[in-house]
Amino acid sequence: MKTYRKNTAAIILNAKNEILLFQRADFPQMWGFPQGGVERGESAEQAVVRELQEEIGTGDFEIIGKYPELLRYDFPDGMTFPNWSYAGQEQQYFLIRLCPEASINVKTNHPEFISYKAIHFADIDFSLFSFKVDVYRKALTYFKKEFKEIK
């Protein structure tokens, strides 16, 4: 039976209702959303707050939506990690709105991203998401229906 790492992920909106996509440091051809493991004793909400502080350097946001179920993806064949051997990740997705005064800093102590950009939903190039494309499409489509202001 496959085992999946418990994880949380954030789809982030700026003040203009644009979605922020982040360019990965380890695979610069890939773009995505901040995400990370849920630690023992931590709720998914606590984990997403911690991960955003660690990965994009801000806590200036509010959680405005939560995907109603967990989404899973498998890692591609050959993708390995030094400290664990999961088949993939099981994620709780959140829709996050940055506060107007929020400032993003991807140059953290352990940078996962090298840059970011803001785009409208209609302009998303799903090919940038590689093996996570199906999960990203589900989460983005759900939030598009729930929050009509996403363009």
N, C-alpha and C positions, 0 to 999 in steps of 0.2 A: 504494500500500500504506500502511495506517495505521501510524503510529509511536506507541509508548506510552512514557511516562516510567517508568523503573525506580523502584520505591517500596517502602516497608515500612510495615506497620501493626501496631498492638498492641491486642489485646483484653485488658483488664486486670481481674483479679479482686482484690478486697480480702480481708481475713482471714476474712470471713463467706461467701466464695464468691459474692459479688454482683459483677455486671458493672458496670464504671464507664462511663457514657456522658457525653460532653462536649458542651456547647453551643457551637457555633461563634461566633466573634466577628464574622466577615464576613457570615454568614447565620444570625442568631439563631434562626430557625425550624427550623434543621437541627441534629441531634445526630449524634455519631459517635465515632470512635476516633482517637487520635493516629496520625499517619502522616507520612511525608515521604520525599523523594527519597534514593536511594542515591548517594552521591558517588563519584567516580572513585577506584578503589583500595580501596573500602570494601566489606565483606561486608554482607549483609542484616542479620546479627546485630549488627554494629558500628553500622549505621545506626539500627536500632531503639533501641539503647542511647542513642545521641546524640540522636535525636529525642525520646525521653522526657525526657531531661535538659533539652532546649531547650523543650519544649512544656508539660510538667507539673512541671518543676523537681525531679525526683527520679531517683536512680540506685539507690534501695533496692528492688530487685525481683529476681526470678529468671525466666528464660525456662523455662517448663514444657511448652511444646508449639510445634509448627511445622506449619502447613498443608502437605500433601505436594506441592503444586504452586503455581504463580503464578496469581493471579486477576486478571482484567481488567475494567475498566469504561470506557465512553466518556463524555466530558464532554457535557453537553447542548448543543444548538445555541445559539450565541450566547455561550457561556462562553469567555472569552479570558483570556490571561495576558500581562503585558507582556514577559516575557523568553523565552518559548518557545511553541511551537505544536504540542503533541502532541494526538493524537485522544483520549487518555485516559491511564489509569495501569495499570501491570502491577505487582501487589503481592504481596509475601511476607507472609503473616499469621503472627503469633506470639501465643501465649497466655502472658500475663505474670501472675505472682502478686506482689503488693506484699508487702514485709516488714512485720511488725506495726508497726514503728516508723516506717514510711514516712510522709512528709508531702507532700501535693500542693499545688503553687502554680501556678495558671493565670495569675497576674499576672507573666509573664516579660517580658524586654526587648522581645519581639515577640509579644504575646499572640495565640494562635490560638483560644483558648477564653475564655468569660466565666464559665462555671460547670460543675459536673458533678454527677451523681447516681449512686447505687448502686441497682441493681435486680436481681431474679432473672430468669433466662432466660424463664420463663413470663410475665413481666410486660412484656416488650419490645414496644413499639409500633413495628413495622417502618415505618410511614408516616413516622416522623421521619427516615428515612435518605434520602429523596428518590431521586435517580438511582443511588445506591450500594446500593439495597435488595437486589438479587439477590446481589451479592458478599458483603454483610454476612450475609445469610441462610445462604449456603453455609458461610462461615467459622464462624459461630456454631453451626450445626447439626453441623458436623464436630467442633468442640471439645466440644459437649454429649455426643456419643457417646463420645469418647475419655476424658473426665474426668467420670465419673458424679456427682461431688459438685456439679456445676453444677446448680442447681435451675431 
